[in-house]
Amino acid sequence: MDFVFSHPSYLVLLFLVPLLIFLHFTSIKFKRKHALRFANFDSIARIKGIDVYSKNIIVLGISCVILFFLVFSLSGVSVRYQGVVTDFSFVLAIDSSKSMEAIDFEPTRMDVAKNTAKEFVDSIPIGTKVGVISFSGNSVIEQRVTADKLLVKDAIDNIKISSVGGTDIYNAISTASNLLLDEKNKAIILLSDGQTNVGTIEDAILYANKNNVLVNAIAIGTLEGSSTSYGLSKLDEEALMAIAYNTNGEYFIVQDSEKLKESFNSVLELKQGNISLDLSVYLLIAAILLFVLNYILVNTRFGVFP
């Protein structure tokens, strides 16, 4: 396991730690001398059990840790280790057309699509890049390609049924492919009922193949279909199969969680490799929490240090 710094020049700020320690003890020494002018400090300390040094050392320790965390956060520290990885970067393309409000999957196709997408995000190795788009008659970029799983899942949660009519799978695949232009190995996870009525499946396949993008299609819906606000909506399985098979991707239908996990594993093509985890944000959050703790200990009525 190795630690890597994207901005190592900030590490020079670690020299502030010994300076903080020096100033801290110099301040205590000065205050103690000042207190001895007015009272027998040692006698009071023996009677009340006051140990000013031990109490202040805890505060000093927390302050030093806060400073360490802030400096390492500024330096862009990442931890790199061996683990399970995938060569692919993905874009989740989630159908947000009116047909996705059908209830042949409970509570709705849209809810199942979003839950399935989040399960996929949970299943990918740390460091895998994922983007999110939603599509109906047009496509909306919900999240550009990132390795931050929380951002991806938030983007998925924010997708709503679109007010724009139609379902344009060609536009969805072209938009998703463009998000992956700078990635090495590219794949789209298409979550849809397949009912395209804008553009053609053939054009979508040609665009994906031209840009060397695999399209893995997840069918959301049933062949029997279900009613929507505009009428009966059925799963167009043939369209989704055609896209997957003609782009060297895979097709599968949502059934149960175990089969879904198996399908995800086959899509990911997992292997051993280097994983890089950016610790900067976590260290910054930890520093803020410790700062609040330090404030409570010293400055509030709940404080343990008078």
C-alpha positions as CSV (number, residue, x, y, z in Angstrom):
1,M,0.0,0.0,0.0
2,D,1.4,3.4,-1.0
3,F,0.4,7.0,-0.3
4,V,0.5,9.4,-3.3
5,F,0.3,13.2,-3.1
6,S,-1.0,15.3,-6.1
7,H,0.2,18.5,-4.5
8,P,3.2,17.5,-2.4
9,S,4.5,21.1,-2.0
10,Y,1.8,21.6,0.7
11,L,3.6,19.1,2.9
12,V,6.0,21.9,3.9
13,L,3.1,23.2,6.1
14,L,3.8,20.2,8.4
15,F,6.5,22.4,10.0
16,L,3.6,24.3,11.6
17,V,3.1,21.3,13.9
18,P,6.3,21.7,16.0
19,L,5.7,25.5,15.9
20,L,2.2,24.9,17.3
21,I,3.6,22.7,20.1
22,F,6.3,25.3,21.0
23,L,3.7,28.1,21.1
24,H,1.3,26.0,23.2
25,F,3.8,25.2,26.0
26,T,5.2,28.7,25.9
27,S,1.7,30.0,26.5
28,I,1.0,27.6,29.3
29,K,4.3,28.5,31.0
30,F,3.6,32.2,30.8
31,K,0.0,31.8,32.1
32,R,1.3,29.6,35.0
33,K,3.8,32.2,36.1
34,H,1.2,34.9,35.9
35,A,-1.2,32.8,38.1
36,L,1.5,32.1,40.7
37,R,1.7,35.9,41.4
38,F,-1.8,35.8,42.9
39,A,-2.2,32.3,44.4
40,N,-0.4,29.2,45.7
41,F,-1.1,27.4,42.4
42,D,0.7,24.2,43.4
43,S,-1.3,23.8,46.6
44,I,-4.6,24.4,44.8
45,A,-3.6,21.8,42.2
46,R,-2.9,19.2,44.8
47,I,-6.2,19.8,46.6
48,K,-8.4,19.9,43.5
49,G,-6.5,17.4,41.5
50,I,-5.9,19.9,38.7
51,D,-3.2,18.9,36.2
52,V,-3.1,21.7,33.8
53,Y,-0.5,20.1,31.6
54,S,-2.4,16.8,31.0
55,K,-5.6,18.7,30.2
56,N,-3.9,21.0,27.8
57,I,-2.0,18.2,26.2
58,I,-5.3,16.6,25.1
59,V,-6.3,19.9,23.5
60,L,-2.9,20.2,21.9
61,G,-3.1,16.6,20.6
62,I,-6.5,17.3,18.9
63,S,-5.1,20.5,17.5
64,C,-2.1,18.8,16.0
65,V,-4.3,16.0,14.5
66,I,-6.5,18.7,12.9
67,L,-3.4,20.4,11.4
68,F,-2.1,17.1,10.1
69,F,-5.5,16.3,8.5
70,L,-5.7,19.8,6.9
71,V,-2.2,19.6,5.5
72,F,-2.7,16.1,4.0
73,S,-6.0,17.2,2.6
74,L,-4.4,20.2,0.9
75,S,-1.7,17.9,-0.5
76,G,-4.2,15.7,-2.2
77,V,-3.3,12.5,-0.5
78,S,-4.5,9.2,-2.1
79,V,-3.9,5.7,-1.0
80,R,-3.0,3.1,-3.7
81,Y,-3.3,-0.6,-3.1
82,Q,-3.9,-3.9,-5.0
83,G,-7.5,-5.0,-5.4
84,V,-10.3,-5.9,-7.7
85,V,-10.6,-3.5,-10.6
86,T,-12.2,-3.2,-14.1
87,D,-10.7,-1.6,-17.2
88,F,-14.1,-0.2,-18.2
89,S,-15.6,3.2,-17.5
90,F,-19.4,3.3,-17.7
91,V,-22.3,5.6,-18.3
92,L,-25.7,4.7,-16.9
93,A,-28.4,5.7,-19.4
94,I,-31.7,5.6,-17.6
95,D,-35.0,5.8,-19.5
96,S,-37.1,8.7,-18.1
97,S,-39.9,8.6,-20.6
98,K,-43.6,8.4,-19.8
99,S,-43.7,4.6,-20.3
100,M,-41.4,4.2,-17.3
101,E,-44.3,5.2,-15.0
102,A,-45.9,1.8,-15.8
103,I,-46.5,-0.5,-12.7
104,D,-45.8,-3.9,-14.2
105,F,-42.7,-3.7,-12.0
106,E,-43.6,-2.4,-8.5
107,P,-43.8,0.4,-7.5
108,T,-43.0,1.6,-11.1
109,R,-40.5,0.8,-13.8
110,M,-38.7,4.0,-13.0
111,D,-38.2,3.1,-9.4
112,V,-36.9,-0.4,-10.4
113,A,-34.5,1.2,-13.0
114,K,-33.1,3.6,-10.4
115,N,-32.7,0.9,-7.8
116,T,-31.0,-1.4,-10.3
117,A,-28.6,1.4,-11.3
118,K,-27.7,2.0,-7.7
119,E,-27.1,-1.8,-7.2
120,F,-24.7,-1.7,-10.1
121,V,-22.9,1.3,-8.6
122,D,-22.6,-0.6,-5.3
123,S,-21.2,-3.6,-7.1
124,I,-18.4,-1.8,-9.0
125,P,-14.8,-1.7,-7.5
126,I,-13.6,1.5,-5.9
127,G,-12.1,3.8,-8.4
128,T,-14.3,2.8,-11.3
129,K,-15.5,5.8,-13.3
130,V,-19.3,6.2,-13.9
131,G,-21.5,8.8,-15.5
132,V,-25.3,9.2,-15.5
133,I,-27.7,10.4,-18.2
134,S,-31.5,10.3,-18.3
135,F,-33.3,10.2,-21.6
136,S,-36.8,10.5,-23.2
137,G,-37.3,12.6,-26.4
138,N,-33.9,14.2,-25.5
139,S,-31.0,13.3,-23.2
140,V,-29.9,15.1,-20.0
141,I,-26.5,14.7,-18.5
142,E,-27.2,14.1,-14.8
143,Q,-23.5,13.4,-13.8
144,R,-20.3,13.4,-15.8
145,V,-17.9,10.5,-15.5
146,T,-16.5,10.3,-11.9
147,A,-15.1,7.8,-9.5
148,D,-17.2,9.3,-6.6
149,K,-20.0,6.7,-6.0
150,L,-22.0,9.1,-3.8
151,L,-22.2,11.7,-6.6
152,V,-23.4,9.0,-9.0
153,K,-26.1,7.6,-6.6
154,D,-27.3,11.2,-5.9
155,A,-27.6,11.8,-9.6
156,I,-29.6,8.6,-10.0
157,D,-32.0,9.5,-7.1
158,N,-32.7,12.9,-8.7
159,I,-34.0,11.5,-12.0
160,K,-37.7,12.1,-12.5
161,I,-40.2,11.1,-15.3
162,S,-39.5,13.6,-18.1
163,S,-42.1,16.0,-19.4
164,V,-40.5,15.8,-22.9
165,G,-42.4,13.3,-25.0
166,G,-40.9,10.4,-26.9
167,T,-38.0,7.9,-26.3
168,D,-34.8,8.5,-28.3
169,I,-32.4,5.7,-27.7
170,Y,-30.1,6.9,-30.5
171,N,-29.7,10.3,-28.7
172,A,-29.1,8.5,-25.4
173,I,-26.3,6.3,-26.8
174,S,-24.7,9.2,-28.7
175,T,-24.8,11.4,-25.5
176,A,-23.4,8.6,-23.3
177,S,-20.7,7.8,-25.9
178,N,-19.6,11.4,-26.0
179,L,-19.2,11.4,-22.2
180,L,-16.8,8.4,-22.6
181,L,-14.6,9.9,-25.3
182,D,-11.5,10.3,-23.2
183,E,-11.8,6.9,-21.5
184,K,-9.8,3.8,-22.4
185,N,-12.5,1.1,-22.4
186,K,-16.1,2.3,-22.7
187,A,-19.4,0.8,-21.9
188,I,-23.0,2.0,-21.5
189,I,-25.5,0.4,-19.2
190,L,-28.9,1.1,-20.8
191,L,-31.9,0.7,-18.5
192,S,-35.1,0.9,-20.5
193,D,-38.3,-0.7,-21.7
194,G,-36.9,-0.4,-25.2
195,Q,-39.9,1.5,-26.7
196,T,-38.0,3.9,-29.0
197,N,-40.1,6.2,-31.2
198,V,-37.6,8.8,-32.0
199,G,-34.5,8.0,-34.1
200,T,-33.7,4.4,-35.1
201,I,-32.0,1.4,-33.3
202,E,-29.8,1.0,-36.4
203,D,-28.4,4.5,-36.0
204,A,-27.8,3.9,-32.3
205,I,-25.8,0.7,-33.0
206,L,-23.8,2.4,-35.7
207,Y,-22.9,5.3,-33.4
208,A,-21.8,2.9,-30.6
209,N,-19.7,0.8,-32.9
210,K,-18.1,3.8,-34.5
211,N,-17.0,5.0,-31.0
212,N,-16.0,1.5,-29.8
213,V,-18.6,1.6,-27.0
214,L,-20.2,-1.6,-25.6
215,V,-23.9,-1.3,-24.8
216,N,-25.2,-3.5,-22.1
217,A,-29.0,-3.5,-22.0
218,I,-31.1,-4.1,-18.9
219,A,-34.8,-4.6,-19.7
220,I,-37.2,-2.9,-17.3
221,G,-40.7,-4.1,-17.9
222,T,-42.8,-7.1,-18.9
223,L,-44.0,-8.5,-22.2
224,E,-47.6,-8.3,-21.0
225,G,-47.1,-4.6,-20.2
226,S,-49.0,-2.2,-18.0
227,S,-51.2,0.8,-18.3
228,T,-49.7,4.3,-18.2
229,S,-51.2,7.8,-18.6
230,Y,-51.2,7.4,-22.3
231,G,-52.2,3.8,-22.7
232,L,-50.7,0.2,-22.5
233,S,-46.9,0.0,-22.5
234,K,-45.1,-3.3,-23.2
235,L,-41.4,-4.2,-23.1
236,D,-39.7,-4.1,-26.5
237,E,-37.3,-6.9,-25.8
238,E,-36.1,-7.2,-29.4
239,A,-34.9,-3.6,-29.6
240,L,-32.8,-4.0,-26.5
241,M,-31.4,-7.4,-27.5
242,A,-30.4,-6.0,-30.9
243,I,-28.5,-3.1,-29.4
244,A,-26.6,-5.3,-26.9
245,Y,-25.7,-8.1,-29.3
246,N,-24.7,-5.8,-32.1
247,T,-22.3,-3.7,-29.9
248,N,-20.7,-6.8,-28.2
249,G,-22.6,-6.0,-25.0
250,E,-24.9,-8.2,-23.0
251,Y,-28.6,-8.2,-22.5
252,F,-30.4,-9.2,-19.4
253,I,-33.8,-8.6,-17.8
254,V,-34.4,-7.6,-14.2
255,Q,-35.6,-10.7,-12.3
256,D,-34.0,-11.3,-8.9
257,S,-31.0,-9.8,-7.1
258,E,-28.8,-12.9,-7.4
259,K,-29.2,-13.1,-11.2
260,L,-28.7,-9.3,-11.4
261,K,-25.4,-9.6,-9.5
262,E,-24.2,-12.4,-11.8
263,S,-25.0,-10.2,-14.8
264,F,-23.1,-7.2,-13.3
265,N,-20.0,-9.4,-12.7
266,S,-20.0,-10.5,-16.3
267,V,-20.3,-6.9,-17.5
268,L,-17.5,-5.7,-15.2
269,E,-14.8,-8.2,-16.3
270,L,-13.1,-7.9,-12.9
271,K,-9.4,-8.5,-12.4
272,Q,-6.6,-7.6,-10.0
273,G,-5.0,-4.2,-10.3
274,N,-4.0,-1.0,-8.6
275,I,-6.8,1.0,-6.9
276,S,-6.4,4.7,-6.0
277,L,-8.6,6.2,-3.3
278,D,-8.6,9.9,-2.8
279,L,-8.6,10.7,1.0
280,S,-8.6,14.5,0.8
281,V,-12.4,15.0,1.3
282,Y,-12.5,12.5,4.2
283,L,-9.6,14.1,6.0
284,L,-11.2,17.5,5.6
285,I,-14.4,16.3,7.1
286,A,-12.5,14.7,9.9
287,A,-10.6,17.9,10.6
288,I,-13.9,19.9,10.7
289,L,-15.5,17.4,13.2
290,L,-12.4,17.5,15.4
291,F,-12.4,21.3,15.3
292,V,-16.0,21.3,16.6
293,L,-15.1,18.7,19.3
294,N,-12.2,20.9,20.4
295,Y,-14.4,24.0,20.6
296,I,-16.9,22.1,22.7
297,L,-14.2,20.8,25.1
298,V,-12.7,24.2,25.7
299,N,-15.3,26.9,25.1
300,T,-18.8,25.7,26.0
301,R,-20.7,24.9,29.2
302,F,-20.4,21.2,28.2
303,G,-16.6,21.6,28.2
304,V,-14.5,19.4,30.4
305,F,-11.6,21.9,30.5
306,P,-12.3,25.0,32.6
